[in-house]
Amino acid sequence: MTHRDTNSLLDIMRREWAGDTYGVYARLRAGGPIHWDPLLRSWIVLGHREIVDLSRDNRLSGARISEFYEQLPAASKSDMKPLAEALSDMMLFNEPPRHERLRGMMKPVLTPRFVRQMRPAIQGIATALLNRLADAGEMDVIADYARPLSRDVIALLAGVPADARHLLDDWRGLLHEFFTQSTAEHGRIESLRAVFQQGLAQRRAGADGDLLEQLMAARKAGAAFTDDEIIANLLLLIDAGQATTTHLIGNAVLALMAHPDQADLLRDQPELLPGAVHEFLRYDSSVQFTTRIALADLEYGGHRIRRGDSVTLVLGAGNRDPRHYSDPDSLLVTRRAGDHLSFGHGIHYCLGAALSLVEIEAAIGTLLARTRQWRLLDENPPWLDSINFRFLTALPISFSPAAGRATELQEVTRDG
Amino acid sequence: MNEAEWRLSVDRATCIGSGMCTSSAPEYFALDDSGVSRPLAERVAPDDALLDAANSCPVEAIRVQRIPDGAVLAPAR
């Protein structure tokens, strides 16, 4: 094994470190909780405290779509226009005041209260999937369970009818498509745009309906959102909410398989599940970092960050910061881990956090109740080639059905 | 006595500084220098914007209570 003198976040892509994201972070910590990564050409921030501070600093901006787009040559600009337009209307890539306006549109469907109302529907999706899977004795946790579950929840929320749900399959991250200047997803975006436009037209005509109706209600209440803005943020809901949740569920299952005592504890005390979900998020987030651009020179932690510098907040490293969590590399479902960083922090805190918590709770609670004796069918399940996304591309397991206590645990889960 | 008064509080340990309250009810909340929300006044006249703020908080760190009996008006369970 050979190593350069300089450590970099990009080491995660090196074969000898493949899958060992947290081993790379442990090595990087030797360079301090914040330091310049010359290969990545970005500041990297590894400490919990430092990530919290810098996430709240309004001199660091999440708006980076238009800067990238503006520097493209003219031909690429016209190729990338559909993606650039959709992304630049997403709240995530905007700063106040427009960020607040766009966020206001999606807010009503993502509040903790609204999501609690969706809980029976989400539980129903998990139960239906396991009714089909539980007797088989084997499943791919990703393809057979987590992925259809998160897809159907998003479809429900965004008002995607059953005959169009295939448009949500094999989704490729739009930001990655944009930065790699790919046009591969344009057709899908256009098809979804047509689905959403039809949905908006139906609701405008007064057809009583589902959750998309909430967006129309917000508009009626005086918020002047354009169709483009609504559609962009429905795309964001899919883009930010679907694969991330699928792989949070996958990573939680993998974590429980590495800590079977913790899985047994949750089977015995299902009331621990809501807290355990935060620990799953802390232990192995599906998104490992988020990037900001410095809008002004700033001093932080003895470093001088210059205007225009990229700052990479490594949420997954903050989640294992030994200065903040004792025994950070162990999954402890009784740990108070509600201050994990996997949803970000500050004004770009994940608007879908409450939804994702309920999905993970339903998914893991139901799986624990209906199955036991989980065994990996592939000792080294494959990870996506990415420094940011901790996505298992498959998680095949065998298990025994455990029908006996299913109902009891699900009831507790629902009330929890 | 004004029995219609409400009491506002923010659990500052729970607040993650999303700014949801300062955008939905800017006359009642502000983010301080450390990016954590605080109520601008503890006792206020009833206003639906406060219920919206408390119900929209992603970590439910805001509490709106009726003054005479302490009943929690928001967040709604």
Interface residues (C-beta under 8 A of the other chain):
Chain A: S55 R56 D57 P96 E100 R103 G104 K107 L110 T111 P112 R113 R116 G338 F343 H345 G346 I347 Y349 C350 L351 A353 A354
Chain B: T14 I16 G17 S18 G19 M20 S23 S24 L31 S34 G35 N55 S56 C57 P58 V59 E60 P75 A76 R77
